[in-house]
Structures are given as structure tokens and as C-alpha cells.
């Protein structure tokens, strides 16, 4: 689709930016036709009533202000930060976890038998114990394994005569690793949740981009609607001036007897109708100005909130060539709704992999290695007889906690173990049912993507067709406005020499005002069509998406 021609801009839009300029209260006419619609006194009384500051605003300035101050964009900018916290939360499942503990206890036991350790006198047996533990464990992202490292220390002091070390210092270091071989090897709920949270972070960026694109498109639309509203006021202002001029002319003709008084009444009725239309146009101008302000201010304290916005840019009716096939391909590659659904499909893939993994048997390889140490003052009996043990003199080998540490360092008392542990549910498990359900939902999501891609092609094509149709409307509207101008001049000339009636002059004035507004609306609709064509290649107005499976990391643990 190609449009090599360049269409002319209506003179009204070329001169209309002087419409509300501060000026003396007398009306200065810039000429006849569309170019003569603008008067410096238009709406001056209404603006003086507001006493508002005048703020000249270009389209680029409006866009820059929206990027900096628009509240919808400000709200959306927080979503990626929120998703960053969700990623950090999911990643916390794979951080090392340290633990420690300290405890003390004392137990007093009766000496019931000779071999309880209380001696012949039957002394109560008292054991005092203190322990201190350190540990660290961490779940691994690769392979789904988990390691555990623990260090246990204890000190025991007792009056038991059978105790060899008193006080006794013990230490144990244990290193263990559990590696899943089937279920949990490729993925698990925690790793799935981490993948999903990272994808959601990307989706939040896409959502921000979509909000920015739509907001800036809405700013451009609102800017041109304000331009249209101001120029439409100029159209109604000139129509009112023509009607009032006709009233004055008719009164003069009545005074000299060349016209009936009823023609003055008819002209006054038309002038009253034009005042109503002017009031409606002013109300539309106010509404459109407020719409633009809502998009480009950050609150009621903004400098633009109480100011009068004067849009200074002129719409350009240029028709660049449109390569429809290239536009559709570009839209399918970079539109935010397509990017969103593709990332949502990645979520579904991750969920399905998790559900598939949960249907596998649980087969774990568990290994551990332990080193033990013992230290303390060691009692050595003098003899082997009963008297020697309980009452004779014996030796003491001094020692302490360092002995237990040395035992561990030297690996004096190692212990290791390796085992395989397997669990498997019998019958149709809930995991299998969830997996089959997820597969069906994935097929549904893929069909939804094809549906969205078709909708994108339709939207881009329709936007391009709108540009072509509106260009033809502008040509027709321009021709109609020029003919209306000629018709009005002809009716006024015939009316001057008595060959026409007041009715036909009023009707020609109405036709000219209608043709001027139609041309103006067509020119601004062309700007809208260009904006919508650009938007159709980058995003959509809605939040199209696919059905996301599960809740982000479900499945069997």
C-alpha cells in the first residue's frame, strides 16, 4: 500500500494558533474562507474570566511531560521493582542456611545397684552436660541436591566412678549430600518458582512498555483533539460573526424598506443558534484541555494544572509509503501483547516440566561422612581389683578439647555411608492427573497465541486502510469546503441585488460552517489514524494473554 501524494493543510489549521492570543478586544478578521475563520478576539472574554496563565505547548513537550509526570506510568514503574522482590524471594530457597545451638543440662540419678557407678557408699550420680552445635545446609540449583554440614561439641562432667574421661570433651563433624536421580533432578517446585518469578519480572517490563506506549499515544490523541477543539471554536466564532453581520445588514435593509422585518427575525434566530453552538464548542475545548492535562501533569500542584494550554504544533497531512507486509511482520515480532503471551507460554512450559518431573519415582542417592573426636582428663586405674578401682590410687592423663579437635583433623575415627532410597506411588497419582491437565492447557494456550497473531494482522491492516480512507475524505472535505465558500459568496452577491432570499444566505452560512468542521475533523482524524497505525505495530489497548498453568511452582515436593 503506497501513498506518494502530499495533501494540503487547511488554512484554518495553519493560522488557528493565534486564536486565543492575548489581544485587544476588537475583532480583526484575517480574510474570507477557511483561512479567515480566526479572530484574535475569539473566546477572549471567556479566558479573561478564568484569568489563566497561557502555556505554549508543543507535541514533543507534551510527550516529554507525560514520560516524566504521568501517574499511570509512575504506578507501572513500581511493578518491576515488586517483581525484583519476588525473584529475591524465590532465590532465597537456594541461599545457604546457617544454624547454631547451645544448651546445658544436669541430671541426678539414684545409685540403685553396685554397677550404677555411685560406689559402695551409694552416692547419687550427677551428670552435668553442655553442648554447642553449628550447622549449614544449602539447596543446589543444579541437580536439585542438598548438602548438610554439622559440627557438634559437648562437655560432660560426672561423679560416676566408671567414667574414663572426666570431664569428657566430644566433637563430631558430619558432611552429608542428598542427590535426586529421577524426581527433582531436572527441576522441582523451588526451581520452577524461580524460573516463573524471573519470567514475571520480564512480563512486568513488558507491561511498563505497554503502559508507556499507550499513554504516549493517548497524549498525542489528546493533543490533536485539543487542536481540533480550538479550531472548531474558531469555526463557530466565524459562523456567529457571519450571522451577526447578516442581522446588521438586514436591519439596514428594513430601515430603507428593501427587506421585510421577518428576515431580521430569521437572521437573529440563526445568530442565537450559532451562539449555542459556540458555547458547546467552548465546553468541548475545556473538556479536551482537561483530558490532556490529566495525562501530562503529576497532580494539582503542577504548573500546568491551572494554566491555559496553547498547542502550538500544526498537523501535517503527509502520506508516507506504507509497506503493509513489513508492518505486520514487525508487529508480530515486537508487539507487547505478543511478547507477553510468549513469555506466559514459557511459564506454562516450566510448569509442565515441573508436573512431568513430579510423576517420576523418587530415587535419591544419599551419602555422608563423619569424623569424631574425644578429649578430656583420662583416669587410669592402679590395678584391676575391685578395691583398686573404687578406693585405690590411680593415675590421671591430662587432656582437653584440643584432643577432640586433633582426632578430627587426623581423621582418627572416620565413618561413611552411601545408600539409595526409592519411593513410588501405586496407581493413578494426583501428579499424573495434573500433568495431563497441564498438557491440555498448553495446547489451548498455543491456539490462543495463533488467535492473537491473527488479531494483530487484522488490526494493523485495518489501521492502514483507515489512513487511506481518511486521505480520500480530506480531499473530498476540502473540495466541499471550497464549494461552500463559493456558494456563500454567490448567495451574498445575489442577495445584495435582490436575486436571493435571506433563507438561502442563512442556509449557505450553515453549509459553510458544516463543511469547515467536516474538513477540520477529517484532518484531525488523519492524525488519529497515523497514531493508531503506529500503536497497532507496537502494542494493544488491552492486556491480551494466554491461560497460565498453575500458580507458579506447584507440583509434588
Steps between C-alpha positions, in 0.01 A plus 500: 500500500664826386396865526755722324285815497509778760167658590465873579434615854186706548577871543302498823751270667791695356380821666288371787769516767439877533147431609536570871802727497478794745378791295276809503131424520420620148458229238744484213401280206774321312299459179227286357480125457653250741808718546281789613340313787755604758445814703723628774202583720352147494421377850707784653221592739469139611874472558509832684238360736735220589805727511709193426866503408571418139738208440622429149545126457646303212417135441854393593476696826170329580657158440803587716275620782298180486812287527613698801172566682222269384363319804405180312861464387622582852282222644609250234868577561466349848390159369849393381636592844230287663591211270866544595396423856308195378815376323701560817239306699517204262878513495509490881414129484855439366692713748718332764326457833712513814387368837645485848394389843623500858361305793576388852340238720564319828358166605512337844430126511472266800764236551282189488758227439867443548559551129321835468829675569427660834749290694449300820367794695198536268571859396250649257628517144518856361561571129555854375494552124544794265480490121557741215396432143579672169351409164450610142288362220415617151277390215685495167354648180681245285378145543267582789739358760550619855803494726510510881803579710475473879740538790400370842696564817420388854651501847394246761608495864383226736575344839443156350800286601481308170559814296835487323508863377397752762429762388437350156522712182343366183489637146336374182512636147255362244477579128199366313370539145167386355478481121169424327547283193149505351236723658651834587813463284408728208255721688292523813240743643767736634694523174176529303392787723831675438459463123141626517593800713773599254257473209246706693773761545534515120122520464493796739747678271273421207206639697694819567586531133136447406386768746757745364402435137128531568542806718712682244253407226219637716701818559539551126131432444402741777736765363344485154150490647583824680627644172173398336293645783674838479462514123136386530439796729646722230259349247203570725631846581517595133158346437365717784667809354348429158158455659531821702620688191192374316282631784656844467467500122137390516415773749651757267294365210183506709564862587521595132200283415669238280449207738217370717544506882452122514838459334663675797331254735623208293857635507477557876380141546800373303735718710349360820550145374861583416555631855380166634734310271786727604423429867503126429833533318646690797381227736663235279819707502499506879442125519776418250743729679425324830550161335845603380591644840407174670756321285793743538480637856610332821227649718306816574820672613645472149565830323274398209198413710372858526649620173343540160665259256569640156600218260747651256565210261314468173380166362684390190307326231784298357446154366815287539511171313357209697643151455219297652678164495803645675278675755322173584829310535637772725187496713517122543863530609487793741145563618477492875198270509686245285807529722278456804325186377828345392646554845182364655542195278851465645337492844272222381798306366673529837187388683451202271861394551443521876182291478674246277786480747256438785373183329845335521601266782689650790851350481762669718869430548591586859859516616654611828845517657560548872806563715493469877736617772533442873698692756523577870685392815525123489496285816738200505432245779792375713391138488230273378353399836172640633684684779741655259215629285291650774744592766856454385725763360503544124662727239352783295601581142429872444308602187237739367291611204808527280533123505155465340598754232822310426305176459284667235793660323685170490183313399554250781140381514344528152156375402339509155180371347333488158142395432232508232143578606201465270130579533233457232121543529284213380206576271395827333659772710386861526827604337419307183154654482648850545755431227236391248286803586798730446569347158143572390524857628823545305325401178231753583761771561669431167165541324449827684834627371401425142174682563686804635739503203203499262340784694823699473507458123138617482568805720806611301322451168193686618715790629672527161165496319375777728791722395420450133127562551551815707736645240219473248259654751733798542510559125121482480454721807740763362315510172166522682624789716627692196164453324316613814710817507416571137134425562488743793668775301256440215195512728625816668555665160154400379348612829661840458318553165175334611540173311516283809325480832610515861425130536750396235772722649447348846501152348827575317654619828396176669638294214833682519529448877419132459751459217769677700442277803492187281832592341652578836376171649638306202843660543508414869364150433799453272729575794305249706534238226877548486526466878285188505699347214821554697338366816368192317858407410625526858228411746129455562251689713422189705709249696465197276657187642483124514374277776785452744521149645515459874600760754874527449695197610241243600534129484631232727777604738 
